């Protein structure tokens, strides 16, 4: 598993520190080898979480200088550790709670678009909808429903870029899948 954590409950669970949802909790199947049996022994890590990336865009009606002050994902479950079982580890999740997207600092919403905050990793939502609360310098939008087009459910190992288009009186949403880089590897 990755990242490391503090072992608890007699070795059956490893807890990780992840209050902001930024930790990319990954697991790999168990690999067995020795000094003489090490060829083709690769830890193949997978992403059991869904990654969310947020982009803000102003249309022509939005007052220039309007800032995005916060985006909150409603009822998100973030990784809190790993359950250790025969043959490997399984990601465990905290109870559902509202998750403030970290790193948003009152950025001006541009017409060309801007990725705001830092990506968060959550347990994939069942179904193709989730809800957000969005606060700008000019308005608050509560329980805004995001619908993804490509999947019936949010998928593990996928990054979704959620585009929030702001008009003077409303926010319009569009979601797309952003690629997740699998270039890293490991060996035992």
Beta strands, then each sheet from edge to edge (+ up, - down):
strand 1: 6-8
strand 2: 13-15
strand 3: 26-28
strand 4: 42-43
strand 5: 45-47
strand 6: 49-58
strand 7: 67-76
strand 8: 79-85
strand 9: 88-93
strand 10: 97-100
strand 11: 107-108
strand 12: 114-123
strand 13: 129-136
strand 14: 140-147
strand 15: 159-166
strand 16: 171-178
strand 17: 186-187
sheet 1: 1+ 2- 8+ 9-
sheet 2: 3+ 5-
sheet 3: 4+ 17-
sheet 4: 12+ 6- 15- 16+
sheet 5: 10+ 7- 11+
sheet 6: 10+ 7- 13+ 14-
end
